[in-house]
Amino acid sequence: MSIIREPVIVRPHDSLLHTVKIMTMEYVPKLIVADENEIPLGSISQKDVLNFIYRMGDRELDSVYVSEAMKKDIITVNSSIEPLEASQIMIEKKAPLLIVISDTGKILGMIIKSDLAQYYATLIRGIHKVSEYMSKNPITVNKDSTLDEAIKIILEKNIGRLIVEDNGKILGTITTTDLLYLAPVLKFKDLKIKVKEVMTPTIVVMDENEDLNYAAKLMANRKVKGIPIVSANGELKGIVTTTDIVRALTDEKVRKYLLELKLYTSTF
């Protein structure tokens, strides 16, 4: 299966409001910034947008250019890149996306972590447990915390989601995607909106002894990038994310598994 998706592109002179609309309508967390010749200049993510909005003061979203919020440090690869190589680059370079280019430097596509998690869900099973790759002691926020407090944590910790709890019970999550829908009002830091009013209620949790393949499949099917992990009595144990799935793809056991799979299927 291909891990390369169609590129979603914005221009440096596009407005941040335009960018937010594309991210929410296309359900894409990261975009490529390119010139009119389709040469990549940078990238912009949901967190980049939120970070800029949070410190932009009284400016309106339609008055801010993409060039003011984008990141210029990008990683480009060619279209022949293999999934395991792409995973290795993403983890080692802490890259939010890989931009696929032609020999002439023009954009052909892009790879994000969800694409690699989908690859894992399709082909890899039975070699990893969720407990091996989940992040323990996940960061939580109380349901009655303000939205401003939640945004501060997300930006300071450089994470994509917070687990919302109340007296140890998981109620939901609040993600950069959730916050993007509120982008026009996030600059008003004195708003008394509570996390419980904008969170996504948790309908998916998982046991730490499950196959990591199951987690990857759930993420793909539910279009989420993180799943809380709980014990048999409902105690929060951790969280598994698309980043964790990509990290699992760098395990040497995966390479051996795929080689054996290829040898087995080629005999029939």
N, C-alpha and C positions, 0 to 999 in steps of 0.2 A: 504494500500500500504506500501511497505517496504521503510524505510528511510536509510537502510544500503546498501552501494555500495561495489563492489569488491575493495579490498585494492590495492593501487599502492605503491610499495615498492622500496626503494633504500638502498644500503649498506653504512656504514660509510666510506669505502675506495673507493667508486665510486667517479668520478670526478664531479665537478660542471657543466662542459660541458655536461656530460651524463645526469645530472639532468635537465638542461635546455631543452635538446632534448625531454626528457620524458614529461615534463610539457607542451611543445608546441604541441607535437604530440598527446598526450592523452587528451589534453585540461583539465588538472587537475591543480588547483592552489596550492594544498598542497599535499605533499607526506609523507609517513611514512618511517622513518629510522629504519631498523631492522637488527638483526644478522642473521646468516645462519640457525638458528633454528626457525626463524619467531617470535622472541621475540622483542617487540618494544623497541627502545632505544631513540627515539626522533622523531621530525618532521621537515620538511623544507617547507617553503612557498615561493611564488614568491617574497614577500617583503624581506624575509631573503636572498634570492639570490641577489636581487638588492642592498640591504644594504652592503653585502659583496663585491660585484663587485665594488661598489662606493668607498670603502675604501681600496681595495686590491692593489693599486699601479700598478706596471707593470706586475704582475703575469698573466699567461695565465690561462684560465678557465680549461684546461685539467690538470693543475698542482695543482689545489685546491681540497682537499678532502671534501666530504659532511660533515664529522665530524667537520670541521672548521666553517661551516656556520649554522649548524642545531641548533634547540632549544631542550633542554633536558627535559623541563617541559611539560609533556604530561598528558592527562586525558584518562583513560581507562574505558570502560563500558562493560556490558555483552550484549548478543544478544537479551535479552528480553526487553531492554529499550524501553519505549514508546516515541513517538514523542514530546509530551509536556514536558516530563521530560528531554529529550535531549536538547530541546530549553532552558529550565530553566538553565541547567548546562552551556550551551554555553554562555548565556548572563551573568550569575552571575560570571563565571570564566574567561570571555573574551577569551574563547577558540576558536582557529581557526578551530579545528577539534576534533572529538572524535574517539578514536581507540577502535574498538570492539574486545574483546579477549575471548578466551575459558577459561574453568576452570583451564587449565594448563598454561594460560598466553600467548598462541600463538594467533597471529593475525587472526581474522576471516573476518574483514571488516573495513570500516570507514564511518563516517558521517560528511558531510560538510554542510555549510549553504544553499547551492543550493538545497540539498536534502530536507531540511526542508521547504524551500520556495516552492518546487514542491509539497510537502504534503499540504501546505496551499492552493496552486492553485487548487489542486484536490478536497479538501473537504470543505474548509471554504469560505463562500460567504455571503455578505449582512450584516456583522456586524462591519466592519471597513471602514473608508474612508482613502484615501491616506494622506489627510491633518493631520490625527491623528498621523501618524507614520513617515512621511517624516522628513528629517533633513533640518531645515531652514537655510538660509544664507550659502549655500554650497560654498566651496572653488573653485575659478576659476583661470584660467591662460589665459593670452592674447595669441592669435595665433602667435604673433611675438616673444614671449619669447623663450629663448633657452631651449633645452632639459635638460641641466644641471640645470637650474632654476626649471623646472618642477619636476625633480627627487628629488631635495632638499626639495621641498614642500611636496611631497608624503611621503618621509622618515621622515621628521620632524613632520608632522601632523599625521603620521601613518594611512594613508588612502589608499584606493585601486584605486581611480580614481580622476581626475580633470576634471571639465567642461571647455572646451575651448570656449572663447568668443571674440567678437570684437565689441566694442561700444555697449555693452549690448545685442548683438545678439548671440545666441548659435550656434556654428559652429560644435561642436563635443565633444568628450571626449578623454582623454589619460589615459590609465589604466596600471596596472602592467603587464597585459598580453601583451599589445602593446609593452611595454618596454623590455619584455623578448625576443622578437624576435630580438632586437638590442643588446642583452647582450654582445656579443664579442667586441663591440665598445664603450660601456658605460664608460669604465675606462678612455677613452680619454676625459677629461673634457673640453678641449679647442676646441672641435668640435663645429662648428657654426650651427649645425642643429637646425631648428626652429620647435616649437611644431606643427605648421600647416602642416609640411611635414610628420609627423608620426602619427597624431591623427586619430581616427576613426570618420568619419563624423556622426553626429547625425541624425538618421532617425526615432528615436522613442522618443517622449516626451509625457507627460501626464498632464491632468488637476488634480488639487488637490481634486476635488470633486468626482473623480472616486472611485469605489470600490477597496479596496486593493487587492482583489482577481484578478482583471484585471491586476494589476501591477505584481503580482506573476506569472500569466500566460504568460505575455509578456516576463518577464525575462527568464522563462523556454523555451519558443518558440524561442526567439532570442539568447539564450545562452549569456545573459549579466547579470551583477550583480548589475547594477544601472541604473536608468532612471531619467533624469531631469524632474522637475515638473514646468509647466509654467501656467501663467494666460491666460485669454481669448485673451489678446492683445500681448501675446508672452513674457511677462516679466518673468524672472527666479524667481521662488518662493522657490525652494528647490530641494532635490534629495531623492529618495527612493531607498534603497538597500536591498540586501538579509539579511543583519543584521537587518534592520528594520522589515522585514517580520518575522524573527525568534523572534524578540522582541514582535511582535503582538501575536505570539503563546503562550506567557506567560500570556496573559490576561485571567482572570477568565471567561470572556464571551465566550471564545473559548471552555473551558472545558464544560460549560453548553450547548453550541451549539452542541458539539459532543455527549453529553449524550442524548440530545433530538433527535438527528438524529438517534442514535443507537436504542432508544426506538421506534421511528416511523417506522424505516425499519424492526424491529423485529416483528412488528404486521402484516406484509404482507408475 
